[in-house]
Amino acid sequence: MRCPKCGNEMGNTTVCAACSPGTLVASPPQFPMNAAAFDKPVRTSGLAITSLVLGILSILAMGVTALPGLIFGIIGLVQTGKQSSRLAGRGLAMAGVITSSIGLVVFGIAVMAALLFPVFAKAREKARLTQCISNQKQITVAILMWTQDHNGTLPQTTSFSTDMKPYIPSDQIFTCPTASASEQSYGYNNAVGGKSIRGLFTPDNTILFADGGDSNGILTNESDIVFRHAKTASMGYADGHVAPVHESAAPSLAIPTH
């Protein structure tokens, strides 16, 4: 330390011996040192680490661990945010909150999909059934037109496909939208082939056409009917109407006699 008057080195004393013996020189101010200000966190918050782990798992596990991860992350943020806290890991806690929130969104989407999928599937199948009924309506009308042109005689099963070609505008009408590639879409009732429509006692209960059929598109017994539309099959009748029939109704291919 030097004297402010003469510049002489005074050492650690506050009195300059060279220029003014006895002169007091103010010592530089001393500031108390706060040891706590230099303290560093000694460990990382376990809740922050747990929150991040659960948050990552929630994304991979469709949000199963998202809620506890979010709770632990919030608690970890509170703990590490206190001024007196000696815990580190605030960034980990924040990352845990973010990943857990994403997991909750994923979980919500999964739940909504699980709830709505059956609804959409049912609506889609209903639309397909409507298209199937439309197809069979055109086929049934074509059968009746052919029958009218042939003195009231229904088409033979052996020549059915050939007989229908002039009356059906597109082969696509013979394709059920629900049938797989290995399935026969529709079948013609073998019991009515070559019969006179005038001889049918109850044409409104006599099946001409239905979902299913063998490889030749013929219905020879009830097991050939395929209830592919949510346990329902569309069927065309000799009076011209087409209706969906549930498998519990046990429809018969036999020509009613009363």
C-alpha positions as CSV (number, residue, x, y, z in Angstrom):
1,M,0.0,0.0,0.0
2,R,1.4,3.5,-0.9
3,C,1.0,6.9,0.7
4,P,-1.5,9.1,-1.2
5,K,0.7,12.2,-0.6
6,C,4.3,11.0,-1.3
7,G,3.8,7.7,-2.9
8,N,6.0,6.0,-0.4
9,E,5.4,2.3,0.2
10,M,3.8,1.9,3.6
11,G,3.4,-1.9,3.7
12,N,0.5,-3.0,5.8
13,T,0.4,0.1,8.1
14,T,-2.0,3.0,7.9
15,V,0.7,5.6,8.9
16,C,3.2,7.0,6.4
17,A,6.6,7.3,8.2
18,A,8.3,9.4,5.4
19,C,6.1,12.4,4.9
20,S,3.7,12.8,7.7
21,P,4.5,10.6,10.7
22,G,1.3,9.8,12.4
23,T,-0.9,10.6,9.4
24,L,-3.6,8.0,9.1
25,V,-4.5,6.6,5.7
26,A,-7.9,5.1,5.2
27,S,-7.7,1.5,4.5
28,P,-9.7,0.1,1.6
29,P,-13.2,-1.1,2.5
30,Q,-13.5,-4.6,3.5
31,F,-16.6,-6.5,2.2
32,P,-17.8,-9.5,4.1
33,M,-17.6,-12.7,2.1
34,N,-20.8,-14.8,1.9
35,A,-19.6,-18.4,1.7
36,A,-23.2,-19.5,0.7
37,A,-22.9,-17.4,-2.5
38,F,-20.1,-19.7,-3.7
39,D,-21.8,-22.9,-2.8
40,K,-22.7,-25.2,-5.7
41,P,-25.4,-27.9,-5.7
42,V,-24.1,-31.0,-4.3
43,R,-26.5,-33.5,-6.1
44,T,-29.0,-33.9,-8.8
45,S,-32.7,-34.1,-8.0
46,G,-33.9,-37.6,-8.1
47,L,-37.4,-36.5,-9.0
48,A,-36.0,-34.6,-12.0
49,I,-34.3,-37.7,-13.2
50,T,-37.3,-39.9,-12.6
51,S,-39.6,-37.4,-14.4
52,L,-37.3,-37.5,-17.5
53,V,-37.2,-41.3,-17.6
54,L,-41.0,-41.6,-17.2
55,G,-41.5,-38.9,-19.8
56,I,-39.4,-40.8,-22.4
57,L,-41.1,-44.1,-21.5
58,S,-44.5,-42.4,-21.9
59,I,-43.7,-41.6,-25.5
60,L,-42.6,-45.2,-26.2
61,A,-45.4,-46.8,-24.2
62,M,-48.4,-44.7,-25.6
63,G,-48.5,-42.4,-22.6
64,V,-48.9,-45.0,-19.8
65,T,-46.3,-43.3,-17.6
66,A,-47.0,-39.7,-18.7
67,L,-49.1,-38.6,-15.6
68,P,-46.6,-39.6,-12.9
69,G,-43.8,-38.2,-15.1
70,L,-45.5,-34.9,-15.3
71,I,-46.2,-34.8,-11.5
72,F,-42.6,-35.6,-10.6
73,G,-41.3,-33.1,-13.1
74,I,-43.4,-30.3,-11.6
75,I,-42.2,-31.2,-8.1
76,G,-38.6,-31.3,-9.3
77,L,-38.9,-27.8,-10.8
78,V,-40.2,-26.5,-7.5
79,Q,-37.4,-28.1,-5.6
80,T,-34.6,-27.0,-7.8
81,G,-36.1,-23.5,-8.2
82,K,-35.7,-22.6,-4.5
83,Q,-32.9,-20.2,-3.7
84,S,-31.9,-22.2,-0.7
85,S,-31.9,-25.5,-2.6
86,R,-28.7,-27.4,-3.0
87,L,-30.2,-29.6,-5.7
88,A,-29.3,-29.5,-9.4
89,G,-31.4,-30.9,-12.3
90,R,-33.8,-28.1,-13.2
91,G,-33.2,-28.7,-16.9
92,L,-33.8,-32.5,-16.4
93,A,-37.1,-31.6,-14.6
94,M,-38.1,-29.3,-17.4
95,A,-37.3,-32.0,-20.0
96,G,-39.3,-34.5,-18.0
97,V,-42.4,-32.1,-18.0
98,I,-42.1,-31.6,-21.7
99,T,-41.7,-35.3,-22.6
100,S,-44.5,-36.3,-20.2
101,S,-46.8,-33.7,-21.8
102,I,-46.0,-35.2,-25.2
103,G,-46.8,-38.6,-23.7
104,L,-50.1,-37.4,-22.5
105,V,-51.0,-36.1,-26.0
106,V,-50.0,-39.5,-27.4
107,F,-52.1,-41.3,-24.8
108,G,-55.1,-39.0,-25.6
109,I,-54.7,-39.8,-29.3
110,A,-54.5,-43.5,-28.7
111,V,-57.6,-43.4,-26.5
112,M,-59.6,-41.4,-29.1
113,A,-58.5,-43.8,-31.8
114,A,-59.6,-46.8,-29.8
115,L,-63.0,-45.2,-29.1
116,L,-63.6,-44.0,-32.7
117,F,-62.2,-46.9,-34.7
118,P,-65.2,-49.1,-34.1
119,V,-67.5,-46.2,-35.0
120,F,-65.7,-45.6,-38.2
121,A,-65.5,-49.3,-39.0
122,K,-69.3,-49.6,-38.5
123,A,-70.0,-46.6,-40.6
124,R,-67.7,-47.9,-43.4
125,E,-69.4,-51.3,-43.4
126,K,-72.8,-49.7,-43.5
127,A,-71.7,-47.7,-46.6
128,R,-70.5,-50.9,-48.2
129,L,-73.8,-52.7,-47.4
130,T,-75.6,-49.8,-49.1
131,Q,-73.4,-50.2,-52.2
132,C,-74.0,-54.0,-52.1
133,I,-77.8,-53.5,-51.9
134,S,-77.6,-51.1,-54.8
135,N,-75.6,-53.7,-56.9
136,Q,-78.1,-56.5,-56.1
137,K,-81.0,-54.2,-56.9
138,Q,-79.6,-53.7,-60.4
139,I,-79.0,-57.5,-60.7
140,T,-82.5,-58.4,-59.5
141,V,-84.1,-55.9,-61.9
142,A,-82.0,-57.4,-64.7
143,I,-83.2,-60.9,-63.8
144,L,-86.8,-59.8,-63.9
145,M,-86.3,-58.1,-67.2
146,W,-84.8,-61.2,-68.7
147,T,-87.7,-63.2,-67.2
148,Q,-90.2,-60.9,-68.8
149,D,-88.5,-61.2,-72.1
150,H,-88.6,-65.0,-71.9
151,N,-92.3,-65.6,-71.1
152,G,-91.9,-65.5,-67.3
153,T,-89.2,-68.1,-67.1
154,L,-86.3,-67.4,-64.8
155,P,-82.7,-67.8,-66.1
156,Q,-81.1,-71.2,-65.9
157,T,-78.2,-71.5,-63.4
158,T,-75.9,-72.9,-66.1
159,S,-76.3,-69.9,-68.4
160,F,-77.0,-67.2,-65.8
161,S,-73.8,-65.1,-66.3
162,T,-74.2,-65.2,-70.1
163,D,-77.9,-64.3,-69.9
164,M,-77.3,-61.3,-67.7
165,K,-74.6,-59.6,-69.8
166,P,-77.0,-57.7,-72.1
167,Y,-78.9,-56.4,-69.0
168,I,-76.0,-55.4,-66.7
169,P,-74.1,-52.3,-67.8
170,S,-70.8,-53.2,-65.9
171,D,-69.2,-56.2,-64.5
172,Q,-68.3,-54.1,-61.5
173,I,-71.9,-54.5,-60.3
174,F,-71.2,-58.2,-59.7
175,T,-68.5,-57.2,-57.1
176,C,-69.4,-56.8,-53.5
177,P,-67.2,-54.0,-51.9
178,T,-66.7,-56.1,-48.7
179,A,-65.8,-59.4,-50.4
180,S,-62.2,-60.4,-50.4
181,A,-60.4,-61.3,-53.6
182,S,-60.8,-65.0,-52.8
183,E,-64.5,-64.8,-52.1
184,Q,-67.4,-65.1,-54.5
185,S,-69.3,-61.8,-54.3
186,Y,-72.9,-62.9,-55.2
187,G,-74.7,-66.1,-56.0
188,Y,-77.9,-67.0,-58.0
189,N,-80.4,-69.3,-56.2
190,N,-80.2,-72.7,-57.8
191,A,-83.7,-73.5,-56.6
192,V,-85.4,-70.9,-58.9
193,G,-83.3,-71.6,-62.0
194,G,-85.6,-72.3,-65.0
195,K,-88.7,-72.0,-62.9
196,S,-91.8,-69.9,-64.0
197,I,-92.1,-66.7,-61.9
198,R,-95.8,-67.0,-62.2
199,G,-95.7,-70.3,-60.2
200,L,-94.0,-68.7,-57.2
201,F,-96.5,-68.7,-54.4
202,T,-94.8,-65.8,-52.4
203,P,-92.3,-64.0,-54.7
204,D,-91.7,-61.5,-51.9
205,N,-90.2,-64.3,-49.8
206,T,-88.4,-66.1,-52.6
207,I,-84.7,-65.4,-52.8
208,L,-83.2,-64.9,-56.3
209,F,-79.8,-63.5,-55.4
210,A,-77.7,-63.1,-52.3
211,D,-74.2,-62.5,-50.9
212,G,-72.0,-65.6,-51.3
213,G,-72.2,-68.4,-53.8
214,D,-69.8,-71.2,-54.9
215,S,-67.0,-70.7,-57.4
216,N,-69.6,-70.6,-60.2
217,G,-71.7,-67.9,-58.5
218,I,-74.5,-70.4,-57.6
219,L,-76.3,-70.8,-54.3
220,T,-77.0,-74.5,-53.8
221,N,-77.7,-74.5,-50.0
222,E,-78.0,-72.1,-47.1
223,S,-74.3,-72.5,-46.2
224,D,-73.3,-70.8,-49.5
225,I,-74.8,-67.5,-48.2
226,V,-72.1,-65.3,-46.7
227,F,-73.1,-62.8,-43.9
228,R,-70.2,-60.6,-44.5
229,H,-71.7,-57.2,-43.6
230,A,-71.5,-57.4,-39.8
231,K,-73.3,-60.7,-39.7
232,T,-75.8,-59.5,-42.4
233,A,-76.2,-60.4,-46.0
234,S,-78.1,-58.5,-48.7
235,M,-80.6,-60.5,-50.7
236,G,-82.7,-59.9,-53.8
237,Y,-86.2,-61.3,-54.0
238,A,-88.5,-62.4,-56.8
239,D,-90.8,-59.4,-56.3
240,G,-87.9,-57.1,-57.1
241,H,-87.0,-55.8,-53.6
242,V,-83.6,-56.1,-52.0
243,A,-83.1,-56.2,-48.2
244,P,-80.4,-56.9,-45.7
245,V,-81.0,-60.1,-43.7
246,H,-79.3,-61.0,-40.4
247,E,-77.9,-64.4,-40.0
248,S,-80.1,-65.0,-37.0
249,A,-83.1,-64.9,-39.4
250,A,-82.0,-68.2,-41.0
251,P,-83.1,-67.5,-44.5
252,S,-84.1,-70.4,-46.7
253,L,-83.2,-70.8,-50.4
254,A,-86.1,-73.2,-50.9
255,I,-89.1,-71.9,-52.9
256,P,-91.9,-71.3,-50.4
257,T,-95.0,-73.4,-51.0
258,H,-97.4,-71.4,-48.9
